[in-house]
Amino acid sequence: MSFIEFKSELIDSILLVKAGIQKIIDPIAKSEGLTSTQLYVLFNVCSGNINTVGGLSRDFGVNQGNASTLCKDLEKMGLITRTRNSNDERVVNIEITSKGRELTERFDKKIDDLENQFNNISKEKIDIVVKGIKEFGELLRDLERKSE
């Protein structure tokens, strides 16, 4: 396979996966009054993967202003809190609220309800997909390291 063919296949596959995920996640997020991006942020804050506005900006690859606006919106909804770091006031810490945690738990339950749709897929096929996604993630990490 040539690089041009690889690139075309890769882009087509990424768009297919993204569209499929959005068709599943967007309606669930909307049912909670959120966008899929807001829901993703909320899950990352809840899991502890993101704990500052700067971290959100870095991890999402968006400018600080957009990350701040996203957090302000989630705070207005009562889903997270924002506080200035006492050691460095330029840093804004973000934490999930109990309301935000309840929402992520409801979302988890809705996702768990989708499990029945996966019962007809063979374990072998799932293993192939998971292995492929992991290998793709490793490829992207390698490319990122080489570009630094």
N, C-alpha and C positions, 0 to 999 in steps of 0.2 A: 504494500500500500504506500503510495506516495504521500509526502507531507501535505499536499493540497487536499488529497482525499481524506487523510486523517483529520485535518482541520475542519473540513466540511462535515464529516461524520460526528466529530466531537461537538461542534456547534449545534447540529441537529439534535443530538442526544441530550445535551444540556437544556435546550429549549423544550424538548419533549418532557423531561423530568420536571422542569420548573413549572410548566403549564399543568402537569398532572398534580403536582403538590398544591398549586394555587387553587385548583378545582376542588380539592379536599379541604384545605385550610381556610380559604377566604370565606366560605359560607359559615363556618364554625366561628371564626373571628367576628364576622359581621353580626352573628346572633348574640354576641357579647358586647356589641357596640364598639368594636375595635377594628383596626386594619390588621392585616397579617403581619406587617412590620411591627406594629405596636405589641402584638401578641408575642412575636419572636423576642423582642426586647424584654418584655415582662418575664418570659421563661428564662432568659439569660440572667436577669437580675435575681430571680427567685432561686436559681441554681447556684448563684455565687460566681458565675463566669464573668459577669460585668458588675463592677461596684462603684464606678465613677463615670461622669459624663465624658471625660477624656478617653476612658477605656472603651466606652460605647462608640465614640467617634473613630477611634483607631480600629476596633474590631469590625465595624460596619463599613469602614472606608468612606465616611462622610465627614464634612467639615464640622467643626466644634459647634457652630451656630445651629445647624440642623439637628445635631444630637441634643443640644440644649432645648430646642423647641419641642422635640419629641418627648423629652423627659418632663418638660413643663406641662404638656398635654396629659401625660400619664399621671402626673401629680394632681392636676385639676380633677381628674376622674377618681382620685383617692386610691390609686393603685400602687404608687411609689411615693417615697419622701425624698427630698433633696436637701442636703445640709452641707455647708462649707466645712472643709477639713480644718480642724483646729491648728494643725501644724503648718498648713499651707493653704491660705484662703483662696488661692487660684483654683484649687481642686474642689470639685463638687461631688460629694459622695451620694450615691443613690441606694435606697433599700426598698424592698417590697413591703407593702402594708399587709395587714390581715385580709383586707378586702381583695388585694392583688393576689395573695396566696389562695384565697377561696376561688377566685376566677381561674387561676391556673389549674387548680384541682378539678373544677368543672370541665375545663377543656380537656384535661387528661382523660376524664371519664368518657367524654364524647369521642375521643380518639380511640380509646379502648373498645368502644362500641363498634368501631370499624373492623375490629379483629376478625369478626365472623366472615367478612368478605375475603380474608386472606386464608381461610381454612382450606380452600380448594386448591391452593398453590402447593406444589410439592416442596418438601424440605430441601431437596437437591437444587431446585430452581432458586429458592430463597438464598441458599448458600452461595450460589454462583453470583447472584446480584450483589449480596453483601461483600463478597470477596472483590468483585469488580469495583464497587464504590470505594472500598478501602484502598485498593491499588491506585485508583484515580486520585484519591486524596494524597497518597504518598508521592505520586508523580507531581502534583501541584506544589507540595511542600518542597520537593527537590528543585523544581523550577524557581520557586521563590528564593530559596537559599542561593542559587546560582546568580540570581539577578541582584542580590544585595552587595 
